[in-house]
Amino acid sequence: MSITSGDNYWVLESGGAAYALGVEPLGVLTHTHWGPKLPRLADYPKAARPAFQILEHEMQNLPQEATTGEAGDSNERTIDGISADGSLRGFVLRFDKAEPVTNGIDIDLIDTAQSVRVTLKYRTLDRFGLFSRSLSIRNEGERPITLDRVFSGTFHLPQLGDFALNSLNGRWADEFGKVRQPMAFGTFARESRRLTTSHRSMPFFAVDREVPGLRASEENGEVWFGALDWSGNWKMLAERTRDDRSMIHLGLNDHDFAWDLQPGGIFDTPRAIFGYTAAGFGAMSRAFHDYVREEVAPRRHYQPPVVYNSWCATTFKVEEDKQIALASQAAAIGCELFVLDDGWFSGRSGDDAGLGDWWPDPAKFPNGLSPLIDAVHNLGMKFGLWIEPEMVNPNSELYRAHPDWIIHFPRRERTLSRNELILNLGRLDVQDHLIDVLDTLLTNAAVDFVKWDMNRNVSEPGWPDHVGDQRELWVRYVEGVHRVWSELRRRHPDIIFEGCSGGGGRVDLAMMVLTEQTWISDNTTPPARLEIQEGYSQLFPAGTMAAWVTDRIKGDFLDHDNGDYSLDYRFHAAMAGALGIGGNLLEWSEEQRDTAARHIASYKILRPLIANGDLFRILSPHETPYSAFMYVAKDKSEAALFAFRTHVSRMGAKPRIRLPGLEADAVYRIEDTGVELSGRALGVVGIDLIMNNFESILWRVTRTG
Ligand code: GLA
């Protein structure tokens, strides 16, 4: 039983964790425990009023499950709103009823003056030791209410502790950098205001203790963590009050946000998925990985095909013959899927034309895509296509026909970025148009895989003819993207989708529902890439992580000669995820192609482990001049150990690494070295890592007894 309840008191248990809450004497829903499961119901603290403090109302110190600013509480609010006539601002919420539902509880709070009902929804995700929470607000009155903040929840950390927030932050080509920031007095934020989720920060928190000796490591220590199930603007506030209460508030961004809640209307927030572990960041990540693979992903236990993508080789200069020549080479080295990236559709000879016109360019493909697709299929590979459906170039038939379909402010210039404007997917007519056009494309061509890109951030976020508050755009756009994409998935259930947004610009739990895999960064230079991949691995499993072996990548801000790194090194870095090749195979020597074929063959053997095994991070490239990690089979029968020297530094070239996660009493053989040791010896004593700068290993570890 995962939910126990007392007298207006509830304990949700999932795995080894528990989350408890109750109604205190005046009717306020109060948080009481988030941490390890306790032996008895009576062990959990009771909801109670805090001690009286002069000049502070008690609400200030009451850990409310939904904070509203009631009675002078000046801490951050979970939700906020204003009545139509402006006479009432904020909410005062009291317990009304609780209703058990499958795997959880719905608790209703009401504000009688605003005639608002707030339902807090808690669920256990038992198989993963996780929980989810969200809330919905219903206007039960006769007048509209404008909501100006609707977070998914406020998370209270144990009282009187020093904590640090671990978050993932970055930018284009430099995504998911780990940052640890002590939660001193005051509030700091992470957020996205860009319409998409994650180039700057990930909607994710992992809080550990900021006390020497109690900081969490990969395998030890307490971690309170959560992530938002949403693909657009979001905000997270880390707050520590003068009374040393620490909170994380997480949800939709209130920046430039408003929602017009008409009488009878309901607003539902996205869910926050959260948990607690005493076994460090590694246990947190493994719980998220299992959750994504087994509950969220469109295909359970997905194993990514080995991709060849011709973008780097041909960019916009797409010619049928050359694509077929590349496809032949790709098939010869063992690739399983050939992806034609940008440059194939009507009028697309550079980035300044064509977006919006999703049919094959008649000059490049006079007989449509079928000759190329047939050639690829005859080579034994699947065929994939790049699209960027949310975007439009002013130089396109679509824009000329519907200039009003763009997100824009009237009378203001429409700012171009990469020569693109954004279609307003909040509009139903735009959604229907895209479903129609893309359905036709995917019905007419035998496409097995789609890479769905989204290459810019929003500007002039207006929606002039929207009935209602235009600031609803932020939410309605994201809902529109999900509607179009889900409908296409429904109509084309066999197609595999890869998400991309200038690299990792829109990576989140909600996208994981729509995509089998994700292009996580345009940066493919191994030492940098390994840091990005480690950041991504905090939340998402390796089988979803598209990673390519490339040659030189040259752009305005990125110019790395990947030839500086050996092909083995580049392959090992990409084999840690969903392996793809992006180099120009027509320019690779026979020896390079042989090397590639060898790595692809061993990747296929290790793929089930990489895609569906348990990840144990060993050395972090954020903290050491190495990156080392291991994927261990669920039954612990084998493992794949990856290690890289990623930086030049003074640190000795011979660290000893411990290999966690193996069966203590079993004996394992490291195939490549012949070393045979027990799981306990490998986990406690470890092995030496002897590696020069920018060298790598990929060793297979198998149980022999
Ligand atoms: C983005 C993607 C690349 C490629 C180009 C095509 O930059 O991240 O992988 O698809 O668009 O224009």
Residues whose N, C-alpha, C, O or C-beta is under 5 A from the ligand:
A	BS01	GLA	W311 D341 D342 G502 G503 D522
